Amino acid sequence: MTQNQKLAIGPLNQAGQGRAWANAVSSHLGIDARSIARDGLISARLRGVQMNGRAHSTIPHPRITPPMLRTVWTRAVLGGTTHLLNESNISLLKHPRAHQFSDEVLDFQRRGVRMAVVFHGSEIRDPERHKEAFEYSYFKDAPQDWVDNLDRIVRRNRTFAEDSGLTMFVTTPDLLDHLPGAKLLPLAIDTSGWNQTAAADFETGRPRVLHRPSRSDPPIKGTQYIHPILSKLADEGLIEYVHTHEVPHADMFMLLNQVDIVVDQIQTGAYGVAAIEAMAAGRLVVGNVTPGAAGVFGSNVPIVNATPVTFEEVMRDLLAYPETARVTAASGKEYVAKWHSGIASARSLQGFLENS
């Protein structure tokens, strides 16, 4: 790899991943890497979402900036870029609601920029394939118009991926089945802070159980199955149920430090950043990871599997055998350090970055 390489990742910085991957590339590969994203500071503050994971550089929001000014600004931010990792086929230079990154590939090629694309989830997860592969797929509970809209987006993105000849990445192993030929780019977090959390001991009275419903409409985590069971267990005095919607990311450290069990999702078949942070904090995570997805990592995923049908039984078993729960929770830190600390992510991007 040459010394003058410069990687840009954007324009979403979804769940802070653009920043995390850029930091990993800089730290582990010694390459100048920066994340870029639309400036959502004001709206993010109003919604109370995380700001610690802001992108390294921002580009003007298309709704409040004239297209020409936005293009000039964005080109300045991208100055010197040799490698570009686009997120989700979203436009960088034009209005993201009217154009896709696929419209801009030729422009970047003319500038000698090498490109790859990473897909995060629903924009490439085929609804029909997911329903066929996963009995409890959230698509089966979703309104048909919502599914049809996602299906159109997936078809468009898959056509672009197949026709472009660019390197394609996906962030969760289940997506490898939805985009054949793609490479896995593991999700990454900064583990330094989470490693300071005390391990869950399951011995301070009733276990505290946290569930954060998805902000998506319709819900994709299975909250409609999770909430009644956790409420029932709380009414029986078996748990203390902590349920909250989106909170500032800075508050998650404190929140996770106060619970024993985190119920993530039971209808997706994979896990995301929230589950990774919970594992890094030494919390027991209940979710659903399909055998195929788990096998990609080649090691046991320390997440207790449950489905809408088995969720109550799984929870009662965990409460009846706290020592088993404690051992599983304790293994989360090592797993995250191996796969989600940024080391594996940098290694995944290395082949793409070696092409100059």
ChimeraX attribute file (.defattr): number of C-alpha atoms within 10 A of each C-alpha:
attribute: neighborCount
match mode: 1-to-1
recipient: residues
	/A:1	13
	/A:2	10
	/A:3	8
	/A:4	11
	/A:5	17
	/A:6	20
	/A:7	24
	/A:8	26
	/A:9	27
	/A:10	29
	/A:11	27
	/A:12	25
	/A:13	21
	/A:14	16
	/A:15	19
	/A:16	21
	/A:17	25
	/A:18	30
	/A:19	28
	/A:20	26
	/A:21	28
	/A:22	25
	/A:23	24
	/A:24	25
	/A:25	25
	/A:26	17
	/A:27	15
	/A:28	15
	/A:29	17
	/A:30	13
	/A:31	20
	/A:32	17
	/A:33	24
	/A:34	25
	/A:35	26
	/A:36	25
	/A:37	25
	/A:38	18
	/A:39	18
	/A:40	15
	/A:41	14
	/A:42	9
	/A:43	10
	/A:44	13
	/A:45	12
	/A:46	8
	/A:47	12
	/A:48	13
	/A:49	17
	/A:50	19
	/A:51	15
	/A:52	10
	/A:53	19
	/A:54	23
	/A:55	26
	/A:56	17
	/A:57	18
	/A:58	20
	/A:59	25
	/A:60	18
	/A:61	16
	/A:62	19
	/A:63	10
	/A:64	8
	/A:65	13
	/A:66	12
	/A:67	16
	/A:68	11
	/A:69	12
	/A:70	20
	/A:71	19
	/A:72	13
	/A:73	16
	/A:74	21
	/A:75	15
	/A:76	11
	/A:77	16
	/A:78	21
	/A:79	11
	/A:80	15
	/A:81	21
	/A:82	20
	/A:83	24
	/A:84	23
	/A:85	24
	/A:86	25
	/A:87	25
	/A:88	23
	/A:89	26
	/A:90	23
	/A:91	22
	/A:92	26
	/A:93	23
	/A:94	19
	/A:95	18
	/A:96	16
	/A:97	10
	/A:98	8
	/A:99	15
	/A:100	20
	/A:101	21
	/A:102	18
	/A:103	14
	/A:104	16
	/A:105	16
	/A:106	12
	/A:107	11
	/A:108	15
	/A:109	11
	/A:110	8
	/A:111	11
	/A:112	13
	/A:113	19
	/A:114	20
	/A:115	22
	/A:116	22
	/A:117	22
	/A:118	22
	/A:119	23
	/A:120	20
	/A:121	18
	/A:122	14
	/A:123	18
	/A:124	24
	/A:125	23
	/A:126	23
	/A:127	20
	/A:128	14
	/A:129	12
	/A:130	21
	/A:131	14
	/A:132	10
	/A:133	14
	/A:134	16
	/A:135	12
	/A:136	20
	/A:137	23
	/A:138	21
	/A:139	21
	/A:140	16
	/A:141	15
	/A:142	14
	/A:143	11
	/A:144	11
	/A:145	9
	/A:146	12
	/A:147	18
	/A:148	12
	/A:149	10
	/A:150	18
	/A:151	19
	/A:152	13
	/A:153	16
	/A:154	21
	/A:155	15
	/A:156	16
	/A:157	22
	/A:158	20
	/A:159	10
	/A:160	17
	/A:161	23
	/A:162	15
	/A:163	10
	/A:164	13
	/A:165	10
	/A:166	16
	/A:167	18
	/A:168	23
	/A:169	27
	/A:170	24
	/A:171	22
	/A:172	22
	/A:173	23
	/A:174	25
	/A:175	24
	/A:176	20
	/A:177	16
	/A:178	19
	/A:179	21
	/A:180	12
	/A:181	13
	/A:182	21
	/A:183	19
	/A:184	23
	/A:185	24
	/A:186	26
	/A:187	26
	/A:188	30
	/A:189	28
	/A:190	17
	/A:191	18
	/A:192	11
	/A:193	12
	/A:194	20
	/A:195	16
	/A:196	13
	/A:197	17
	/A:198	13
	/A:199	19
	/A:200	23
	/A:201	18
	/A:202	18
	/A:203	10
	/A:204	9
	/A:205	9
	/A:206	15
	/A:207	22
	/A:208	20
	/A:209	22
	/A:210	22
	/A:211	21
	/A:212	19
	/A:213	21
	/A:214	16
	/A:215	11
	/A:216	8
	/A:217	9
	/A:218	15
	/A:219	17
	/A:220	20
	/A:221	25
	/A:222	23
	/A:223	20
	/A:224	13
	/A:225	17
	/A:226	20
	/A:227	16
	/A:228	12
	/A:229	17
	/A:230	24
	/A:231	16
	/A:232	14
	/A:233	16
	/A:234	18
	/A:235	12
	/A:236	10
	/A:237	12
	/A:238	17
	/A:239	21
	/A:240	20
	/A:241	22
	/A:242	18
	/A:243	14
	/A:244	11
	/A:245	9
	/A:246	14
	/A:247	14
	/A:248	15
	/A:249	16
	/A:250	13
	/A:251	11
	/A:252	17
	/A:253	17
	/A:254	11
	/A:255	14
	/A:256	24
	/A:257	18
	/A:258	18
	/A:259	22
	/A:260	28
	/A:261	29
	/A:262	23
	/A:263	28
	/A:264	28
	/A:265	32
	/A:266	28
	/A:267	26
	/A:268	23
	/A:269	28
	/A:270	22
	/A:271	24
	/A:272	18
	/A:273	15
	/A:274	16
	/A:275	22
	/A:276	26
	/A:277	26
	/A:278	27
	/A:279	29
	/A:280	31
	/A:281	27
	/A:282	30
	/A:283	33
	/A:284	31
	/A:285	29
	/A:286	24
	/A:287	26
	/A:288	24
	/A:289	25
	/A:290	17
	/A:291	13
	/A:292	14
	/A:293	19
	/A:294	21
	/A:295	13
	/A:296	13
	/A:297	15
	/A:298	8
	/A:299	10
	/A:300	11
	/A:301	18
	/A:302	23
	/A:303	25
	/A:304	18
	/A:305	18
	/A:306	21
	/A:307	24
	/A:308	17
	/A:309	11
	/A:310	11
	/A:311	20
	/A:312	18
	/A:313	13
	/A:314	16
	/A:315	19
	/A:316	12
	/A:317	13
	/A:318	17
	/A:319	17
	/A:320	12
	/A:321	10
	/A:322	15
	/A:323	14
	/A:324	12
	/A:325	22
	/A:326	20
	/A:327	14
	/A:328	19
	/A:329	26
	/A:330	20
	/A:331	19
	/A:332	24
	/A:333	24
	/A:334	15
	/A:335	19
	/A:336	23
	/A:337	20
	/A:338	12
	/A:339	18
	/A:340	24
	/A:341	25
	/A:342	27
	/A:343	19
	/A:344	21
	/A:345	23
	/A:346	24
	/A:347	16
	/A:348	17
	/A:349	21
	/A:350	15
	/A:351	11
	/A:352	18
	/A:353	23
	/A:354	11
	/A:355	12
	/A:356	12
